[in-house]
């Protein structure tokens, strides 16, 4: 790297002590670097760094920060979720209460809507069909 190319490092004070001494020795012999340093110093001193008012900085910051993404934790805290959960629970309890719990799966034969006479008639007809098609 050419010594003149190190001028930005010198401007922004990014050199160690040895490099800085070497560059300052170079500037004594290089008219172009000396003129550049004088021009930079003039610009730097003519426009001192200032800060915007704190209120302006905060206003810009508020407009530029990212909005929070959707969060289930925030959604659970809302009254809409609570109302929806309560409504779902109420519907589930109501639907379960409509279920007829008097019937058990093993008791289906005993709770049929057929009388004993009708069952005997069905058995008799099945016996006749069986004897007609199959010789017993």
Residue, then its C-alpha position, 0 to 999 in steps of 0.5 A: x500500500x502506498x503511503x499516500x493511500x493511508x491518508x484516510x487512516x490518518x484523518x480518522x486516527x486509525x493508525x498506531x503510533x509507529x504508523x502515525x510517525x511514519x506518515x507524518x514524516x512522509x507528509x513533510x516530503x509530500x506536498x499533495x498529502x500536506x495539502x489534503x490534510x490542510x483541506x480536511x482540517x479546514x472542512x472539519x473545523x468549519x462544520x463542527x459535529x452537532x447533534x439533533x435535539x433529543x425530541x427529534x431523535x426520539x421521534x425518528x427512532x419511534x418511526x423506524x423501529x420494527x413493530x413486534x410480530x404476532x405473539x400468542x402470549x400477547x393474544x392470550x392476554x386479550x379479552x377476545x381469547x378469553x371470551x372465545x375460550x369460555x364460549x367453546x367450553x360452554x358449547x362443549x359442556x352443553x354438547x356433552x350434557x345432551x349425550x344420552x349416558x343411560x345406554x351402554x354399548x353392551x346393553x344395546x339388545x336390552x334397550x331395543x325398541x322391539x318387543x319379545x313377540x316381535x323377536x320371536x316372530x323374526x326368529x320363526x321366520x329365520x327358522x323357516x327360511x333356513x329350513x327351506x334353503x337348507x335341509x336341517 
